[in-house]
Amino acid sequence: MNNTVKVTFTIEGVEIKTDARVPQMRNGINADNMIVLNAKSELENKLGIDIYKVMNAEHYDDIKDAVYIDKSDFRRD
């Protein structure tokens, strides 16, 4: 089972990509928000980058147009 997805943040034409874990939620409410928060945490841990600060955002809704979540390889077995 692949429980990660690729998340791409686009900032002024520059793409920053990372893997993010997918939360195991029954109803899927806020799943994209949780995925992006996990991606944010991954970037902070690996690169020391606070992507929300770089993108001048406080919440997922502030940046959702600049975020792409590739769920094509995600499988829930």
DAQUI-V858169 format. One line per field, one symbol per residue. phi: phi as a letter, one per 30 degrees, with the letter a starting at -180 (. if undefined). psi: psi as a letter, one per 40 degrees, with the letter a starting at -180 (. if undefined). Layout:
BEGIN
phi->???
psi->???
END
This chain:
BEGIN
phi->.ccbbcccccbhiccccacbdcdccdcididdeddddddeddddddciccdddddhbcbeedbedcbbcccdcdbcc
psi->hhfiihhhhhhfehhhiiiiihighdeehfddddddddddddddddefhgddddefididddedeehhhhedehhh.
END
